[in-house]
Amino acid sequence: MLHDPSHHTPLPLAQEIRLDPKDKDILRRLAGELGKIAALPVHKEKALLWQKLNDRQSVRPMVWINEVCWHEMNVNDELTLSAEHPWARDQEQELRRTLYQWRHLPGDMIVNDYLACPLAIHSTDFGIKEDVDVVQTDAANDIVSRHFNVQIQDYADLDKIQMPVVTHNREATEICYQTMCEVYGGILPIRKQGQTHIWYTPWDYLIRWWGIEQAMIDFIERPDLVHAAVERMVDAWMVELDQFEQQNLLSLDCNNTRIGSGGYGYTSQLPGKELDLAHVRPHNMWGCSNAQIFSEVSPSMQWEFAVKHDLRWLSRWGLTYYGCCEPLDQKIEILRRIPNLRKISASPWCNVERLIEKVGADYILSRKPSPAVLAGDVWHPEWARDDMRSFLEKAGSPCHVELIMKDISTVRYQPQRLWEWAAIAMEVAEEFAK
């Protein structure tokens, strides 16, 4: 996520990274394991399957797992960190999680044959962060209940939303890059990577500052204020994107980069013919949007207060993805007004029959099986199988589907539940090969 509404991201610092031999050995060993996996031919095969899906020529449903409750996953110390230096621990965590997912819940995941060194990019964010009261049931879990305290009440408060300023600390990037080259030399190549897919979601931020109930009331009582607030948020995102483009900080995402709230971005239609590999631009990439808080809002209001404003943002990208947790089965007609739309989220709360009838083969359905199946007192794998089969049977051969298990807040400290779900999903996906 580019922004986190709970805090302002600190500036990256250009500090020398000194690792002791033990930390280097840990990272090299893990990278060696990853390199062997990355060399397997299956990744090219899976990449082609993802490409065909996103090109609307799908061979079968594709499967991916994301947003895992990692604090519940550790088995046999596979996720236990051993390095001491903070930078090395961050590297180790990423390597261990990738290896763990490959071993236990791969689905159709793809492992890169290189390691990415993110550019040390900083954005000043939107000048306002959430004022929130939190209730936590599991101290190890970052999924919490929140009560947002209202900070936007009138026009004057819109000035609290500031235009972001983007900078790139080239020295910090180079320090990290040279360290990675030294540590992983001879095992995996290192590539500098700029900002890839941007999770654009104005309403996820606005309701944290406005309050859900008051925002909904203002749709009726103060619509001009709502329009002004959304426009200011779109302005802020656009100003930030302009800086990414001007400073040449964007990187392609038509690869195993997550797109929207769905799966990978492989497609033959991107980056497109108008490409300068030395300067990636938004029209070479995927965009996205959503308005999760609009679940019970009418289609006309979703158009008026969300999608119509989003078109300024969405029109800049090559292809786009719309939606997340909100049910969209009654809103497909307004989504058809997005000219470059390719993928639509199919949340667990959709009316499946209506959604499939409205979408057909025109867009990819990014189906989100409910993670609640993993959270019960008793694990019922047959429920998971029946749920996926039911959706795919209704979708039939015309539809193009990805099965994305996400938002996994708990598996009741039984990681094998998720392992088994992944295996079942792949079995079901193969049953529905075309």
Residue pairs with C-beta under 8 A, 6 or more apart in sequence:
1 199
2 123
2 195
2 198
2 199
3 9
3 123
3 125
3 126
3 205
5 129
5 130
5 204
5 205
5 208
6 129
6 130
6 132
7 129
8 124
8 125
8 129
9 122
9 123
9 125
11 122
11 167
11 169
12 120
12 121
12 122
12 169
12 172
13 169
13 172
14 120
14 169
14 171
14 172
14 175
15 172
15 175
16 175
17 85
17 87
17 175
17 176
17 179
18 85
19 27
19 85
19 87
19 88
19 179
19 183
20 84
20 85
22 83
22 84
23 83
23 84
23 85
23 88
24 88
24 183
26 82
26 83
26 88
26 92
27 83
27 88
27 91
27 92
27 95
27 183
27 184
28 183
28 184
28 187
30 92
30 95
30 96
30 99
31 95
31 115
31 183
31 184
31 187
31 188
32 187
33 99
34 95
34 98
34 99
34 111
34 188
35 113
35 187
35 188
37 99
37 102
37 111
38 111
38 112
38 113
38 114
38 188
39 113
40 111
43 110
43 111
43 113
46 108
46 109
46 110
47 110
47 255
47 256
47 264
47 266
48 266
49 58
49 59
49 60
49 62
49 108
50 62
50 108
50 110
50 256
50 263
50 264
50 266
51 266
51 267
51 268
52 58
52 59
53 59
53 62
53 263
53 364
53 400
53 402
54 264
54 265
54 266
54 267
54 269
54 319
54 342
54 343
54 364
55 267
55 268
55 269
56 342
56 361
56 363
56 364
56 400
58 364
58 400
58 401
58 434
59 433
59 434
60 429
60 430
60 432
60 433
60 434
61 367
61 392
61 401
61 402
61 403
61 428
61 429
61 432
62 107
62 108
62 263
62 401
62 402
62 403
62 429
63 107
63 108
63 402
63 403
63 405
63 422
63 425
63 426
63 429
64 107
64 108
64 109
64 262
64 263
64 264
64 402
64 403
64 404
64 405
65 101
65 105
65 107
65 109
65 404
65 405
65 406
65 408
65 418
65 421
65 422
66 258
66 404
66 405
66 406
67 406
67 407
67 408
68 97
68 101
68 105
68 408
68 418
69 141
69 143
69 408
69 409
69 410
69 411
70 79
70 97
71 138
71 140
71 141
71 142
72 140
72 141
72 410
72 411
72 412
72 413
72 414
72 415
73 79
73 100
73 411
73 415
73 418
74 80
74 415
75 415
78 96
78 99
78 100
78 103
79 93
79 96
79 97
79 100
81 89
81 92
81 93
81 96
82 92
83 89
83 91
83 92
87 176
87 179
91 180
91 183
98 111
101 109
102 109
102 111
104 415
104 418
104 419
104 422
105 418
105 419
105 421
105 422
106 422
107 403
107 405
107 422
107 425
107 426
108 263
108 426
108 429
109 256
110 256
110 264
112 256
113 188
113 189
114 188
114 189
114 190
114 191
115 180
115 184
115 188
115 189
115 190
115 191
116 190
116 191
116 192
116 193
117 173
117 176
117 177
117 180
117 190
117 191
117 192
117 193
118 176
118 193
118 194
119 168
119 173
119 192
119 193
119 194
119 195
119 249
120 168
120 169
120 170
120 172
120 173
120 176
121 166
121 167
121 168
121 194
121 195
121 249
122 166
122 167
122 168
122 169
123 164
123 165
123 166
123 240
124 162
124 164
124 165
124 166
125 162
125 164
126 161
126 162
126 164
126 205
126 233
126 236
127 160
127 161
127 162
128 151
128 160
128 161
128 162
128 209
130 146
130 148
130 208
130 209
131 148
131 149
131 151
132 146
132 147
132 148
132 149
132 208
133 146
133 147
133 149
134 144
134 145
134 146
134 147
135 144
135 145
135 146
135 147
136 144
136 145
137 144
137 145
138 410
141 409
141 410
143 409
143 410
148 207
148 208
148 209
148 211
148 212
149 211
150 209
150 210
150 211
150 214
151 157
151 160
151 209
151 210
152 158
152 160
152 206
152 209
152 210
152 229
153 214
154 225
155 225
155 228
158 228
158 229
158 232
160 209
161 209
161 229
161 232
161 233
161 236
162 236
163 235
163 236
163 239
163 240
164 236
164 239
164 240
164 243
165 243
166 240
166 243
166 244
166 247
166 249
168 247
168 249
173 192
177 190
177 192
180 190
181 190
184 190
193 251
194 244
194 248
194 249
194 250
194 251
194 280
195 244
195 249
195 250
195 251
196 250
196 251
196 252
196 253
196 257
196 285
197 253
197 257
197 258
197 259
197 260
197 265
197 285
197 286
197 288
198 237
198 241
198 287
198 288
199 260
199 288
200 237
200 287
200 288
200 289
200 310
200 313
201 289
201 290
201 291
201 292
201 324
202 230
202 233
202 234
202 237
202 289
202 291
202 306
202 309
202 310
203 230
203 290
203 291
203 292
203 293
203 294
203 306
204 290
204 292
204 293
205 233
206 215
206 229
206 230
206 233
207 215
207 293
210 218
210 229
212 293
215 226
215 293
216 297
218 225
218 226
219 226
219 297
219 301
219 305
223 304
223 305
226 305
227 305
227 309
230 305
230 306
230 309
231 309
234 309
234 310
234 312
234 313
237 313
238 312
238 313
241 282
241 313
241 316
243 249
244 250
245 281
245 282
248 278
248 279
248 280
250 280
250 281
250 282
250 284
250 285
251 280
252 270
252 271
252 280
252 284
252 285
253 259
253 265
253 285
253 286
254 265
254 266
254 267
254 270
254 271
254 284
254 285
254 286
255 264
255 265
255 266
256 264
256 265
256 266
257 264
257 265
257 286
258 264
258 265
259 265
259 286
259 288
259 321
259 343
260 286
260 288
260 290
260 321
260 322
260 323
260 324
260 343
260 345
260 366
261 288
261 290
261 321
261 323
261 324
261 325
261 345
261 366
261 368
261 404
261 406
262 321
262 343
262 345
262 364
262 366
262 402
262 404
263 366
263 402
263 404
265 286
267 319
267 342
269 318
269 319
270 284
270 285
270 286
270 318
270 319
271 280
271 284
271 285
271 318
272 283
272 284
272 318
274 283
274 284
275 284
282 316
282 317
282 318
283 316
283 317
283 318
284 318
285 317
285 318
286 317
286 318
286 319
286 320
286 321
287 313
287 314
287 316
287 317
287 318
287 319
287 320
287 321
287 340
288 320
288 321
288 322
289 306
289 307
289 310
289 313
289 314
289 320
289 322
290 322
290 323
290 324
290 326
290 345
291 297
291 302
291 305
291 306
291 307
291 326
292 324
292 325
292 326
293 326
294 301
294 302
294 305
294 306
294 326
295 325
295 326
295 327
295 349
297 305
299 330
299 331
299 333
299 334
300 334
302 331
302 334
303 334
303 337
307 334
307 335
307 337
307 338
310 338
311 337
311 338
314 320
314 338
314 340
314 341
315 339
315 340
317 340
318 340
319 340
319 341
319 342
319 343
320 338
320 340
320 341
320 342
320 343
321 341
321 342
321 343
321 344
321 345
321 366
322 328
322 335
322 338
322 341
322 343
322 344
322 345
323 344
323 345
323 346
323 347
323 366
324 345
324 347
325 345
325 347
325 349
325 368
325 407
326 345
326 347
326 349
327 347
327 349
327 350
327 351
328 335
328 344
328 345
328 346
328 347
328 350
328 355
329 350
329 351
329 352
329 354
329 355
329 358
330 351
330 354
332 344
332 355
332 358
332 359
333 358
335 341
335 344
341 363
342 363
342 364
343 363
343 364
343 365
343 366
344 359
344 363
344 364
344 365
344 366
345 366
345 368
346 352
346 355
346 365
346 366
346 367
346 368
346 391
346 401
347 368
348 368
348 369
348 370
348 372
352 390
352 391
352 394
353 394
355 365
356 365
356 394
356 395
356 396
356 399
359 365
359 399
360 398
360 399
361 398
361 399
361 400
363 400
364 400
364 401
364 402
365 395
365 399
365 400
365 401
365 402
366 402
366 404
367 391
367 401
367 402
367 403
367 404
368 404
368 405
368 406
368 407
369 384
369 387
369 388
369 391
369 403
369 404
369 405
369 425
370 387
371 405
371 406
371 407
371 408
371 409
373 380
373 383
373 384
373 387
373 421
374 408
374 410
374 411
374 412
374 417
374 418
374 421
375 409
375 410
375 411
375 412
376 412
377 412
379 412
379 414
379 417
379 420
381 420
381 421
381 424
384 421
384 424
384 425
385 424
385 427
385 428
388 403
388 424
388 425
388 428
389 428
389 431
391 401
392 401
392 428
392 431
392 432
395 401
397 434
403 425
403 428
403 429
405 418
405 421
405 422
405 425
408 418
411 417
411 418
